[in-house]
Amino acid sequence: MNSHPRRNAVHLHVNPVACDGVGICSHLAPDLITVDSWGYPIVNPRPLRRSDRRSAEGAANACPRRALYIDTT
């Protein structure tokens, strides 16, 4: 039996209803977020690596509509 507790995966998500397509997020986290032709974010669905966490938090905090959020699943 593994003595280490299982860690939950951390993901970056976007609420498409709240998003206005400003695109700041894609500049702050280009490895995690691309934008479609209208400027709306397409978030990489993979779990965040430890090295991606800072840029994901920066993008979520900079979002003027608070449409990006980090979730532990």
CHARMM internal coordinates of N, CA and C (Angstrom, degrees):
IC EDIT
DIST 1 N 1 CA 1.4535
DIST 1 CA 1 C 1.5158
ANGL 1 N 1 CA 1 C 109.53
DIST 1 C 2 N 1.3090
ANGL 1 CA 1 C 2 N 116.19
DIHE 1 N 1 CA 1 C 2 N 140.14
DIST 2 N 2 CA 1.4445
ANGL 1 C 2 N 2 CA 122.25
DIHE 1 CA 1 C 2 N 2 CA 179.99
DIST 2 CA 2 C 1.5205
ANGL 2 N 2 CA 2 C 109.78
DIHE 1 C 2 N 2 CA 2 C -77.43
DIST 2 C 3 N 1.3422
ANGL 2 CA 2 C 3 N 116.84
DIHE 2 N 2 CA 2 C 3 N 128.77
DIST 3 N 3 CA 1.4619
ANGL 2 C 3 N 3 CA 120.63
DIHE 2 CA 2 C 3 N 3 CA -177.80
DIST 3 CA 3 C 1.5263
ANGL 3 N 3 CA 3 C 113.11
DIHE 2 C 3 N 3 CA 3 C -84.65
DIST 3 C 4 N 1.3431
ANGL 3 CA 3 C 4 N 117.21
DIHE 3 N 3 CA 3 C 4 N -10.94
DIST 4 N 4 CA 1.4590
ANGL 3 C 4 N 4 CA 121.32
DIHE 3 CA 3 C 4 N 4 CA 179.35
DIST 4 CA 4 C 1.5234
ANGL 4 N 4 CA 4 C 110.05
DIHE 3 C 4 N 4 CA 4 C -89.10
DIST 4 C 5 N 1.3298
ANGL 4 CA 4 C 5 N 116.83
DIHE 4 N 4 CA 4 C 5 N 133.95
DIST 5 N 5 CA 1.4690
ANGL 4 C 5 N 5 CA 117.99
DIHE 4 CA 4 C 5 N 5 CA 176.44
DIST 5 CA 5 C 1.5209
ANGL 5 N 5 CA 5 C 110.11
DIHE 4 C 5 N 5 CA 5 C -66.06
DIST 5 C 6 N 1.2979
ANGL 5 CA 5 C 6 N 116.31
DIHE 5 N 5 CA 5 C 6 N 146.27
DIST 6 N 6 CA 1.4626
ANGL 5 C 6 N 6 CA 120.96
DIHE 5 CA 5 C 6 N 6 CA 179.13
DIST 6 CA 6 C 1.5154
ANGL 6 N 6 CA 6 C 109.50
DIHE 5 C 6 N 6 CA 6 C -73.84
DIST 6 C 7 N 1.3204
ANGL 6 CA 6 C 7 N 115.65
DIHE 6 N 6 CA 6 C 7 N 129.91
DIST 7 N 7 CA 1.4654
ANGL 6 C 7 N 7 CA 120.04
DIHE 6 CA 6 C 7 N 7 CA 178.90
DIST 7 CA 7 C 1.5159
ANGL 7 N 7 CA 7 C 109.41
DIHE 6 C 7 N 7 CA 7 C -88.90
DIST 7 C 8 N 1.2996
ANGL 7 CA 7 C 8 N 114.86
DIHE 7 N 7 CA 7 C 8 N 143.19
DIST 8 N 8 CA 1.4591
ANGL 7 C 8 N 8 CA 120.23
DIHE 7 CA 7 C 8 N 8 CA 176.95
DIST 8 CA 8 C 1.5195
ANGL 8 N 8 CA 8 C 109.65
DIHE 7 C 8 N 8 CA 8 C -78.94
DIST 8 C 9 N 1.3135
ANGL 8 CA 8 C 9 N 115.61
DIHE 8 N 8 CA 8 C 9 N 148.71
DIST 9 N 9 CA 1.4559
ANGL 8 C 9 N 9 CA 120.82
DIHE 8 CA 8 C 9 N 9 CA 177.03
DIST 9 CA 9 C 1.5246
ANGL 9 N 9 CA 9 C 109.49
DIHE 8 C 9 N 9 CA 9 C -75.46
DIST 9 C 10 N 1.3141
ANGL 9 CA 9 C 10 N 115.90
DIHE 9 N 9 CA 9 C 10 N 144.71
DIST 10 N 10 CA 1.4635
ANGL 9 C 10 N 10 CA 122.44
DIHE 9 CA 9 C 10 N 10 CA 179.42
DIST 10 CA 10 C 1.5184
ANGL 10 N 10 CA 10 C 107.57
DIHE 9 C 10 N 10 CA 10 C -109.72
DIST 10 C 11 N 1.3424
ANGL 10 CA 10 C 11 N 115.99
DIHE 10 N 10 CA 10 C 11 N 129.91
DIST 11 N 11 CA 1.4656
ANGL 10 C 11 N 11 CA 121.58
DIHE 10 CA 10 C 11 N 11 CA -178.06
DIST 11 CA 11 C 1.5234
ANGL 11 N 11 CA 11 C 110.58
DIHE 10 C 11 N 11 CA 11 C -127.35
DIST 11 C 12 N 1.3106
ANGL 11 CA 11 C 12 N 115.07
DIHE 11 N 11 CA 11 C 12 N 151.23
DIST 12 N 12 CA 1.4599
ANGL 11 C 12 N 12 CA 122.05
DIHE 11 CA 11 C 12 N 12 CA 171.57
DIST 12 CA 12 C 1.5214
ANGL 12 N 12 CA 12 C 107.10
DIHE 11 C 12 N 12 CA 12 C -98.96
DIST 12 C 13 N 1.3164
ANGL 12 CA 12 C 13 N 116.45
DIHE 12 N 12 CA 12 C 13 N 131.67
DIST 13 N 13 CA 1.4637
ANGL 12 C 13 N 13 CA 121.74
DIHE 12 CA 12 C 13 N 13 CA -178.20
DIST 13 CA 13 C 1.5223
ANGL 13 N 13 CA 13 C 110.01
DIHE 12 C 13 N 13 CA 13 C -127.74
DIST 13 C 14 N 1.3179
ANGL 13 CA 13 C 14 N 115.30
DIHE 13 N 13 CA 13 C 14 N 160.98
DIST 14 N 14 CA 1.4582
ANGL 13 C 14 N 14 CA 121.01
DIHE 13 CA 13 C 14 N 14 CA 174.32
DIST 14 CA 14 C 1.5282
ANGL 14 N 14 CA 14 C 108.59
DIHE 13 C 14 N 14 CA 14 C -127.60
DIST 14 C 15 N 1.3198
ANGL 14 CA 14 C 15 N 115.06
DIHE 14 N 14 CA 14 C 15 N 138.70
DIST 15 N 15 CA 1.4538
ANGL 14 C 15 N 15 CA 121.34
DIHE 14 CA 14 C 15 N 15 CA 173.22
DIST 15 CA 15 C 1.5292
ANGL 15 N 15 CA 15 C 105.64
DIHE 14 C 15 N 15 CA 15 C -93.22
DIST 15 C 16 N 1.3402
ANGL 15 CA 15 C 16 N 118.42
DIHE 15 N 15 CA 15 C 16 N 103.57
DIST 16 N 16 CA 1.4659
ANGL 15 C 16 N 16 CA 120.31
DIHE 15 CA 15 C 16 N 16 CA -174.84
DIST 16 CA 16 C 1.5236
ANGL 16 N 16 CA 16 C 113.68
DIHE 15 C 16 N 16 CA 16 C -65.45
DIST 16 C 17 N 1.2991
ANGL 16 CA 16 C 17 N 118.29
DIHE 16 N 16 CA 16 C 17 N -22.61
DIST 17 N 17 CA 1.4606
ANGL 16 C 17 N 17 CA 121.16
DIHE 16 CA 16 C 17 N 17 CA 179.09
DIST 17 CA 17 C 1.5348
ANGL 17 N 17 CA 17 C 110.32
DIHE 16 C 17 N 17 CA 17 C -72.77
DIST 17 C 18 N 1.3153
ANGL 17 CA 17 C 18 N 116.56
DIHE 17 N 17 CA 17 C 18 N -37.13
DIST 18 N 18 CA 1.4642
ANGL 17 C 18 N 18 CA 120.75
DIHE 17 CA 17 C 18 N 18 CA -177.88
DIST 18 CA 18 C 1.5278
ANGL 18 N 18 CA 18 C 112.56
DIHE 17 C 18 N 18 CA 18 C -81.14
DIST 18 C 19 N 1.3243
ANGL 18 CA 18 C 19 N 117.32
DIHE 18 N 18 CA 18 C 19 N -23.37
DIST 19 N 19 CA 1.4620
ANGL 18 C 19 N 19 CA 121.85
DIHE 18 CA 18 C 19 N 19 CA -173.79
DIST 19 CA 19 C 1.5326
ANGL 19 N 19 CA 19 C 111.66
DIHE 18 C 19 N 19 CA 19 C -71.46
DIST 19 C 20 N 1.3504
ANGL 19 CA 19 C 20 N 115.54
DIHE 19 N 19 CA 19 C 20 N 138.04
DIST 20 N 20 CA 1.4644
ANGL 19 C 20 N 20 CA 122.03
DIHE 19 CA 19 C 20 N 20 CA 175.81
DIST 20 CA 20 C 1.5224
ANGL 20 N 20 CA 20 C 112.25
DIHE 19 C 20 N 20 CA 20 C -104.74
DIST 20 C 21 N 1.3254
ANGL 20 CA 20 C 21 N 117.37
DIHE 20 N 20 CA 20 C 21 N 0.53
DIST 21 N 21 CA 1.4604
ANGL 20 C 21 N 21 CA 120.82
DIHE 20 CA 20 C 21 N 21 CA 178.92
DIST 21 CA 21 C 1.5152
ANGL 21 N 21 CA 21 C 113.97
DIHE 20 C 21 N 21 CA 21 C 72.33
DIST 21 C 22 N 1.3051
ANGL 21 CA 21 C 22 N 118.04
DIHE 21 N 21 CA 21 C 22 N 32.15
DIST 22 N 22 CA 1.4608
ANGL 21 C 22 N 22 CA 122.23
DIHE 21 CA 21 C 22 N 22 CA -179.76
DIST 22 CA 22 C 1.5324
ANGL 22 N 22 CA 22 C 110.58
DIHE 21 C 22 N 22 CA 22 C -66.41
DIST 22 C 23 N 1.3210
ANGL 22 CA 22 C 23 N 117.22
DIHE 22 N 22 CA 22 C 23 N -42.42
DIST 23 N 23 CA 1.4634
ANGL 22 C 23 N 23 CA 121.84
DIHE 22 CA 22 C 23 N 23 CA 174.50
DIST 23 CA 23 C 1.5067
ANGL 23 N 23 CA 23 C 116.56
DIHE 22 C 23 N 23 CA 23 C 93.12
DIST 23 C 24 N 1.3182
ANGL 23 CA 23 C 24 N 118.19
DIHE 23 N 23 CA 23 C 24 N 3.80
DIST 24 N 24 CA 1.4616
ANGL 23 C 24 N 24 CA 120.75
DIHE 23 CA 23 C 24 N 24 CA 177.57
DIST 24 CA 24 C 1.5240
ANGL 24 N 24 CA 24 C 110.52
DIHE 23 C 24 N 24 CA 24 C -57.13
DIST 24 C 25 N 1.2903
ANGL 24 CA 24 C 25 N 116.68
DIHE 24 N 24 CA 24 C 25 N -38.75
DIST 25 N 25 CA 1.4652
ANGL 24 C 25 N 25 CA 122.17
DIHE 24 CA 24 C 25 N 25 CA -176.00
DIST 25 CA 25 C 1.5254
ANGL 25 N 25 CA 25 C 112.48
DIHE 24 C 25 N 25 CA 25 C -58.56
DIST 25 C 26 N 1.3116
ANGL 25 CA 25 C 26 N 116.95
DIHE 25 N 25 CA 25 C 26 N -38.97
DIST 26 N 26 CA 1.4614
ANGL 25 C 26 N 26 CA 119.65
DIHE 25 CA 25 C 26 N 26 CA -178.07
DIST 26 CA 26 C 1.5257
ANGL 26 N 26 CA 26 C 112.08
DIHE 25 C 26 N 26 CA 26 C -69.97
DIST 26 C 27 N 1.3189
ANGL 26 CA 26 C 27 N 117.48
DIHE 26 N 26 CA 26 C 27 N -23.90
DIST 27 N 27 CA 1.4602
ANGL 26 C 27 N 27 CA 121.19
DIHE 26 CA 26 C 27 N 27 CA 176.36
DIST 27 CA 27 C 1.5203
ANGL 27 N 27 CA 27 C 111.22
DIHE 26 C 27 N 27 CA 27 C -80.30
DIST 27 C 28 N 1.3294
ANGL 27 CA 27 C 28 N 116.21
DIHE 27 N 27 CA 27 C 28 N -31.65
DIST 28 N 28 CA 1.4552
ANGL 27 C 28 N 28 CA 120.50
DIHE 27 CA 27 C 28 N 28 CA -178.20
DIST 28 CA 28 C 1.5281
ANGL 28 N 28 CA 28 C 112.88
DIHE 27 C 28 N 28 CA 28 C -85.24
DIST 28 C 29 N 1.3208
ANGL 28 CA 28 C 29 N 116.91
DIHE 28 N 28 CA 28 C 29 N -25.81
DIST 29 N 29 CA 1.4666
ANGL 28 C 29 N 29 CA 120.99
DIHE 28 CA 28 C 29 N 29 CA -179.35
DIST 29 CA 29 C 1.5260
ANGL 29 N 29 CA 29 C 110.06
DIHE 28 C 29 N 29 CA 29 C -137.15
DIST 29 C 30 N 1.3322
ANGL 29 CA 29 C 30 N 117.64
DIHE 29 N 29 CA 29 C 30 N 62.93
DIST 30 N 30 CA 1.4741
ANGL 29 C 30 N 30 CA 120.30
DIHE 29 CA 29 C 30 N 30 CA -174.30
DIST 30 CA 30 C 1.5297
ANGL 30 N 30 CA 30 C 114.40
DIHE 29 C 30 N 30 CA 30 C -64.43
DIST 30 C 31 N 1.3271
ANGL 30 CA 30 C 31 N 117.82
DIHE 30 N 30 CA 30 C 31 N -23.20
DIST 31 N 31 CA 1.4632
ANGL 30 C 31 N 31 CA 120.15
DIHE 30 CA 30 C 31 N 31 CA 177.68
DIST 31 CA 31 C 1.5267
ANGL 31 N 31 CA 31 C 112.05
DIHE 30 C 31 N 31 CA 31 C -78.67
DIST 31 C 32 N 1.3242
ANGL 31 CA 31 C 32 N 116.56
DIHE 31 N 31 CA 31 C 32 N -14.60
DIST 32 N 32 CA 1.4655
ANGL 31 C 32 N 32 CA 121.16
DIHE 31 CA 31 C 32 N 32 CA -176.13
DIST 32 CA 32 C 1.5248
ANGL 32 N 32 CA 32 C 113.34
DIHE 31 C 32 N 32 CA 32 C -111.10
DIST 32 C 33 N 1.3353
ANGL 32 CA 32 C 33 N 116.50
DIHE 32 N 32 CA 32 C 33 N -25.96
DIST 33 N 33 CA 1.4613
ANGL 32 C 33 N 33 CA 120.69
DIHE 32 CA 32 C 33 N 33 CA -171.56
DIST 33 CA 33 C 1.5237
ANGL 33 N 33 CA 33 C 110.39
DIHE 32 C 33 N 33 CA 33 C -132.72
DIST 33 C 34 N 1.3135
ANGL 33 CA 33 C 34 N 115.54
DIHE 33 N 33 CA 33 C 34 N 130.38
DIST 34 N 34 CA 1.4528
ANGL 33 C 34 N 34 CA 121.74
DIHE 33 CA 33 C 34 N 34 CA 168.38
DIST 34 CA 34 C 1.5202
ANGL 34 N 34 CA 34 C 106.43
DIHE 33 C 34 N 34 CA 34 C -117.01
DIST 34 C 35 N 1.3152
ANGL 34 CA 34 C 35 N 117.21
DIHE 34 N 34 CA 34 C 35 N 169.45
DIST 35 N 35 CA 1.4648
ANGL 34 C 35 N 35 CA 119.62
DIHE 34 CA 34 C 35 N 35 CA 178.78
DIST 35 CA 35 C 1.5218
ANGL 35 N 35 CA 35 C 109.74
DIHE 34 C 35 N 35 CA 35 C -121.66
DIST 35 C 36 N 1.3253
ANGL 35 CA 35 C 36 N 115.25
DIHE 35 N 35 CA 35 C 36 N 150.96
DIST 36 N 36 CA 1.4593
ANGL 35 C 36 N 36 CA 119.71
DIHE 35 CA 35 C 36 N 36 CA 176.64
DIST 36 CA 36 C 1.5238
ANGL 36 N 36 CA 36 C 108.86
DIHE 35 C 36 N 36 CA 36 C -83.02
DIST 36 C 37 N 1.3013
ANGL 36 CA 36 C 37 N 117.01
DIHE 36 N 36 CA 36 C 37 N -174.77
DIST 37 N 37 CA 1.4640
ANGL 36 C 37 N 37 CA 121.00
DIHE 36 CA 36 C 37 N 37 CA -175.90
DIST 37 CA 37 C 1.5322
ANGL 37 N 37 CA 37 C 113.59
DIHE 36 C 37 N 37 CA 37 C -66.55
DIST 37 C 38 N 1.3137
ANGL 37 CA 37 C 38 N 118.44
DIHE 37 N 37 CA 37 C 38 N -13.98
DIST 38 N 38 CA 1.4680
ANGL 37 C 38 N 38 CA 122.04
DIHE 37 CA 37 C 38 N 38 CA 177.68
DIST 38 CA 38 C 1.5162
ANGL 38 N 38 CA 38 C 111.84
DIHE 37 C 38 N 38 CA 38 C -100.71
DIST 38 C 39 N 1.3300
ANGL 38 CA 38 C 39 N 117.39
DIHE 38 N 38 CA 38 C 39 N -1.57
DIST 39 N 39 CA 1.4573
ANGL 38 C 39 N 39 CA 121.25
DIHE 38 CA 38 C 39 N 39 CA 179.13
DIST 39 CA 39 C 1.5122
ANGL 39 N 39 CA 39 C 114.98
DIHE 38 C 39 N 39 CA 39 C 94.13
DIST 39 C 40 N 1.3197
ANGL 39 CA 39 C 40 N 117.05
DIHE 39 N 39 CA 39 C 40 N 4.48
DIST 40 N 40 CA 1.4611
ANGL 39 C 40 N 40 CA 120.13
DIHE 39 CA 39 C 40 N 40 CA -179.61
DIST 40 CA 40 C 1.5278
ANGL 40 N 40 CA 40 C 110.54
DIHE 39 C 40 N 40 CA 40 C -84.21
DIST 40 C 41 N 1.3359
ANGL 40 CA 40 C 41 N 117.19
DIHE 40 N 40 CA 40 C 41 N 140.61
DIST 41 N 41 CA 1.4562
ANGL 40 C 41 N 41 CA 120.52
DIHE 40 CA 40 C 41 N 41 CA -174.04
DIST 41 CA 41 C 1.5214
ANGL 41 N 41 CA 41 C 114.17
DIHE 40 C 41 N 41 CA 41 C -71.99
DIST 41 C 42 N 1.3162
ANGL 41 CA 41 C 42 N 113.55
DIHE 41 N 41 CA 41 C 42 N 144.54
DIST 42 N 42 CA 1.4589
ANGL 41 C 42 N 42 CA 122.67
DIHE 41 CA 41 C 42 N 42 CA 170.04
DIST 42 CA 42 C 1.5233
ANGL 42 N 42 CA 42 C 104.55
DIHE 41 C 42 N 42 CA 42 C -118.52
DIST 42 C 43 N 1.3243
ANGL 42 CA 42 C 43 N 115.86
DIHE 42 N 42 CA 42 C 43 N 111.22
DIST 43 N 43 CA 1.4538
ANGL 42 C 43 N 43 CA 121.81
DIHE 42 CA 42 C 43 N 43 CA -174.47
DIST 43 CA 43 C 1.5241
ANGL 43 N 43 CA 43 C 109.76
DIHE 42 C 43 N 43 CA 43 C -92.46
DIST 43 C 44 N 1.3180
ANGL 43 CA 43 C 44 N 115.71
DIHE 43 N 43 CA 43 C 44 N 133.08
DIST 44 N 44 CA 1.4602
ANGL 43 C 44 N 44 CA 121.44
DIHE 43 CA 43 C 44 N 44 CA 175.93
DIST 44 CA 44 C 1.5339
ANGL 44 N 44 CA 44 C 107.81
DIHE 43 C 44 N 44 CA 44 C -60.63
DIST 44 C 45 N 1.3386
ANGL 44 CA 44 C 45 N 118.30
DIHE 44 N 44 CA 44 C 45 N 126.87
DIST 45 N 45 CA 1.4639
ANGL 44 C 45 N 45 CA 120.56
DIHE 44 CA 44 C 45 N 45 CA -174.30
DIST 45 CA 45 C 1.5276
ANGL 45 N 45 CA 45 C 115.07
DIHE 44 C 45 N 45 CA 45 C -78.83
DIST 45 C 46 N 1.3219
ANGL 45 CA 45 C 46 N 117.99
DIHE 45 N 45 CA 45 C 46 N -8.61
DIST 46 N 46 CA 1.4643
ANGL 45 C 46 N 46 CA 119.22
DIHE 45 CA 45 C 46 N 46 CA -176.85
DIST 46 CA 46 C 1.5293
ANGL 46 N 46 CA 46 C 110.36
DIHE 45 C 46 N 46 CA 46 C -69.15
DIST 46 C 47 N 1.3242
ANGL 46 CA 46 C 47 N 116.52
DIHE 46 N 46 CA 46 C 47 N 155.13
DIST 47 N 47 CA 1.4721
ANGL 46 C 47 N 47 CA 118.84
DIHE 46 CA 46 C 47 N 47 CA 175.48
DIST 47 CA 47 C 1.5258
ANGL 47 N 47 CA 47 C 110.39
DIHE 46 C 47 N 47 CA 47 C -60.91
DIST 47 C 48 N 1.3115
ANGL 47 CA 47 C 48 N 115.68
DIHE 47 N 47 CA 47 C 48 N 147.27
DIST 48 N 48 CA 1.4553
ANGL 47 C 48 N 48 CA 120.58
DIHE 47 CA 47 C 48 N 48 CA 179.21
DIST 48 CA 48 C 1.5247
ANGL 48 N 48 CA 48 C 110.22
DIHE 47 C 48 N 48 CA 48 C -70.77
DIST 48 C 49 N 1.3271
ANGL 48 CA 48 C 49 N 114.76
DIHE 48 N 48 CA 48 C 49 N 135.15
DIST 49 N 49 CA 1.4563
ANGL 48 C 49 N 49 CA 119.94
DIHE 48 CA 48 C 49 N 49 CA 171.82
DIST 49 CA 49 C 1.5206
ANGL 49 N 49 CA 49 C 107.19
DIHE 48 C 49 N 49 CA 49 C -81.91
DIST 49 C 50 N 1.2915
ANGL 49 CA 49 C 50 N 116.15
DIHE 49 N 49 CA 49 C 50 N 160.09
DIST 50 N 50 CA 1.4577
ANGL 49 C 50 N 50 CA 120.47
DIHE 49 CA 49 C 50 N 50 CA 178.91
DIST 50 CA 50 C 1.5341
ANGL 50 N 50 CA 50 C 110.57
DIHE 49 C 50 N 50 CA 50 C -55.94
DIST 50 C 51 N 1.3236
ANGL 50 CA 50 C 51 N 116.56
DIHE 50 N 50 CA 50 C 51 N -38.26
DIST 51 N 51 CA 1.4672
ANGL 50 C 51 N 51 CA 120.95
DIHE 50 CA 50 C 51 N 51 CA -179.07
DIST 51 CA 51 C 1.5348
ANGL 51 N 51 CA 51 C 113.10
DIHE 50 C 51 N 51 CA 51 C -69.73
DIST 51 C 52 N 1.3291
ANGL 51 CA 51 C 52 N 117.94
DIHE 51 N 51 CA 51 C 52 N -19.32
DIST 52 N 52 CA 1.4712
ANGL 51 C 52 N 52 CA 122.15
DIHE 51 CA 51 C 52 N 52 CA 179.40
DIST 52 CA 52 C 1.5202
ANGL 52 N 52 CA 52 C 113.04
DIHE 51 C 52 N 52 CA 52 C -91.39
DIST 52 C 53 N 1.2829
ANGL 52 CA 52 C 53 N 117.29
DIHE 52 N 52 CA 52 C 53 N -12.07
DIST 53 N 53 CA 1.4629
ANGL 52 C 53 N 53 CA 121.33
DIHE 52 CA 52 C 53 N 53 CA -171.45
DIST 53 CA 53 C 1.5319
ANGL 53 N 53 CA 53 C 112.29
DIHE 52 C 53 N 53 CA 53 C -61.44
DIST 53 C 54 N 1.3250
ANGL 53 CA 53 C 54 N 117.31
DIHE 53 N 53 CA 53 C 54 N -42.03
DIST 54 N 54 CA 1.4688
ANGL 53 C 54 N 54 CA 120.12
DIHE 53 CA 53 C 54 N 54 CA -177.24
DIST 54 CA 54 C 1.5299
ANGL 54 N 54 CA 54 C 111.54
DIHE 53 C 54 N 54 CA 54 C -63.79
DIST 54 C 55 N 1.3373
ANGL 54 CA 54 C 55 N 117.17
DIHE 54 N 54 CA 54 C 55 N -45.53
DIST 55 N 55 CA 1.4688
ANGL 54 C 55 N 55 CA 119.10
DIHE 54 CA 54 C 55 N 55 CA -179.32
DIST 55 CA 55 C 1.5320
ANGL 55 N 55 CA 55 C 110.75
DIHE 54 C 55 N 55 CA 55 C -68.68
DIST 55 C 56 N 1.3276
ANGL 55 CA 55 C 56 N 117.69
DIHE 55 N 55 CA 55 C 56 N -34.68
DIST 56 N 56 CA 1.4666
ANGL 55 C 56 N 56 CA 120.92
DIHE 55 CA 55 C 56 N 56 CA 176.80
DIST 56 CA 56 C 1.5288
ANGL 56 N 56 CA 56 C 110.93
DIHE 55 C 56 N 56 CA 56 C -64.09
DIST 56 C 57 N 1.3075
ANGL 56 CA 56 C 57 N 116.55
DIHE 56 N 56 CA 56 C 57 N -43.22
DIST 57 N 57 CA 1.4670
ANGL 56 C 57 N 57 CA 120.46
DIHE 56 CA 56 C 57 N 57 CA 178.17
DIST 57 CA 57 C 1.5249
ANGL 57 N 57 CA 57 C 111.33
DIHE 56 C 57 N 57 CA 57 C -65.94
DIST 57 C 58 N 1.3378
ANGL 57 CA 57 C 58 N 116.28
DIHE 57 N 57 CA 57 C 58 N -38.77
DIST 58 N 58 CA 1.4608
ANGL 57 C 58 N 58 CA 119.99
DIHE 57 CA 57 C 58 N 58 CA 178.05
DIST 58 CA 58 C 1.5190
ANGL 58 N 58 CA 58 C 111.90
DIHE 57 C 58 N 58 CA 58 C -63.41
DIST 58 C 59 N 1.3319
ANGL 58 CA 58 C 59 N 116.03
DIHE 58 N 58 CA 58 C 59 N -42.93
DIST 59 N 59 CA 1.4635
ANGL 58 C 59 N 59 CA 120.43
DIHE 58 CA 58 C 59 N 59 CA 178.63
DIST 59 CA 59 C 1.5243
ANGL 59 N 59 CA 59 C 111.16
DIHE 58 C 59 N 59 CA 59 C -65.30
DIST 59 C 60 N 1.3205
ANGL 59 CA 59 C 60 N 116.99
DIHE 59 N 59 CA 59 C 60 N -42.81
DIST 60 N 60 CA 1.4677
ANGL 59 C 60 N 60 CA 120.73
DIHE 59 CA 59 C 60 N 60 CA 179.77
DIST 60 CA 60 C 1.5311
ANGL 60 N 60 CA 60 C 110.81
DIHE 59 C 60 N 60 CA 60 C -64.72
DIST 60 C 61 N 1.3156
ANGL 60 CA 60 C 61 N 116.70
DIHE 60 N 60 CA 60 C 61 N -41.54
DIST 61 N 61 CA 1.4685
ANGL 60 C 61 N 61 CA 120.54
DIHE 60 CA 60 C 61 N 61 CA -179.59
DIST 61 CA 61 C 1.5217
ANGL 61 N 61 CA 61 C 112.64
DIHE 60 C 61 N 61 CA 61 C -70.26
DIST 61 C 62 N 1.3255
ANGL 61 CA 61 C 62 N 117.72
DIHE 61 N 61 CA 61 C 62 N -29.11
DIST 62 N 62 CA 1.4676
ANGL 61 C 62 N 62 CA 121.13
DIHE 61 CA 61 C 62 N 62 CA -178.47
DIST 62 CA 62 C 1.5208
ANGL 62 N 62 CA 62 C 113.28
DIHE 61 C 62 N 62 CA 62 C -84.72
DIST 62 C 63 N 1.3008
ANGL 62 CA 62 C 63 N 118.12
DIHE 62 N 62 CA 62 C 63 N -13.00
DIST 63 N 63 CA 1.4620
ANGL 62 C 63 N 63 CA 121.39
DIHE 62 CA 62 C 63 N 63 CA -177.21
DIST 63 CA 63 C 1.5342
ANGL 63 N 63 CA 63 C 110.27
DIHE 62 C 63 N 63 CA 63 C -63.31
DIST 63 C 64 N 1.3265
ANGL 63 CA 63 C 64 N 118.00
DIHE 63 N 63 CA 63 C 64 N 119.16
DIST 64 N 64 CA 1.4618
ANGL 63 C 64 N 64 CA 119.98
DIHE 63 CA 63 C 64 N 64 CA -177.45
DIST 64 CA 64 C 1.5322
ANGL 64 N 64 CA 64 C 113.43
DIHE 63 C 64 N 64 CA 64 C -66.67
DIST 64 C 65 N 1.3137
ANGL 64 CA 64 C 65 N 117.67
DIHE 64 N 64 CA 64 C 65 N -22.61
DIST 65 N 65 CA 1.4669
ANGL 64 C 65 N 65 CA 120.71
DIHE 64 CA 64 C 65 N 65 CA 179.48
DIST 65 CA 65 C 1.5268
ANGL 65 N 65 CA 65 C 113.20
DIHE 64 C 65 N 65 CA 65 C -103.42
DIST 65 C 66 N 1.3333
ANGL 65 CA 65 C 66 N 116.62
DIHE 65 N 65 CA 65 C 66 N 0.33
DIST 66 N 66 CA 1.4715
ANGL 65 C 66 N 66 CA 122.19
DIHE 65 CA 65 C 66 N 66 CA -177.66
DIST 66 CA 66 C 1.5316
ANGL 66 N 66 CA 66 C 111.08
DIHE 65 C 66 N 66 CA 66 C 57.26
DIST 66 C 67 N 1.3341
ANGL 66 CA 66 C 67 N 115.19
DIHE 66 N 66 CA 66 C 67 N 37.17
DIST 67 N 67 CA 1.4630
ANGL 66 C 67 N 67 CA 120.64
DIHE 66 CA 66 C 67 N 67 CA -178.82
DIST 67 CA 67 C 1.5261
ANGL 67 N 67 CA 67 C 112.77
DIHE 66 C 67 N 67 CA 67 C -82.39
DIST 67 C 68 N 1.3183
ANGL 67 CA 67 C 68 N 117.63
DIHE 67 N 67 CA 67 C 68 N -18.79
DIST 68 N 68 CA 1.4676
ANGL 67 C 68 N 68 CA 121.28
DIHE 67 CA 67 C 68 N 68 CA 177.51
DIST 68 CA 68 C 1.5149
ANGL 68 N 68 CA 68 C 109.52
DIHE 67 C 68 N 68 CA 68 C -96.55
DIST 68 C 69 N 1.3145
ANGL 68 CA 68 C 69 N 115.84
DIHE 68 N 68 CA 68 C 69 N 141.77
DIST 69 N 69 CA 1.4624
ANGL 68 C 69 N 69 CA 119.59
DIHE 68 CA 68 C 69 N 69 CA 176.25
DIST 69 CA 69 C 1.5214
ANGL 69 N 69 CA 69 C 109.72
DIHE 68 C 69 N 69 CA 69 C -151.10
DIST 69 C 70 N 1.2969
ANGL 69 CA 69 C 70 N 114.58
DIHE 69 N 69 CA 69 C 70 N 154.66
DIST 70 N 70 CA 1.4622
ANGL 69 C 70 N 70 CA 122.30
DIHE 69 CA 69 C 70 N 70 CA 178.77
DIST 70 CA 70 C 1.5155
ANGL 70 N 70 CA 70 C 107.10
DIHE 69 C 70 N 70 CA 70 C -104.64
DIST 70 C 71 N 1.3294
ANGL 70 CA 70 C 71 N 114.44
DIHE 70 N 70 CA 70 C 71 N 133.37
DIST 71 N 71 CA 1.4623
ANGL 70 C 71 N 71 CA 120.39
DIHE 70 CA 70 C 71 N 71 CA -175.34
DIST 71 CA 71 C 1.5236
ANGL 71 N 71 CA 71 C 109.49
DIHE 70 C 71 N 71 CA 71 C -130.91
DIST 71 C 72 N 1.3151
ANGL 71 CA 71 C 72 N 116.29
DIHE 71 N 71 CA 71 C 72 N 139.64
DIST 72 N 72 CA 1.4507
ANGL 71 C 72 N 72 CA 122.68
DIHE 71 CA 71 C 72 N 72 CA 173.61
DIST 72 CA 72 C 1.5153
ANGL 72 N 72 CA 72 C 107.76
DIHE 71 C 72 N 72 CA 72 C -100.74
DIST 72 C 73 N 1.3291
ANGL 72 CA 72 C 73 N 115.16
DIHE 72 N 72 CA 72 C 73 N 118.05
DIST 73 N 73 CA 1.4744
ANGL 72 C 73 N 73 CA 119.31
DIHE 72 CA 72 C 73 N 73 CA -178.95
DIST 73 CA 73 C 1.4959
ANGL 73 N 73 CA 73 C 111.67
DIHE 72 C 73 N 73 CA 73 C -114.64
END
COOR INIT
IC SEED 1 N 1 CA 1 C
IC BUILD
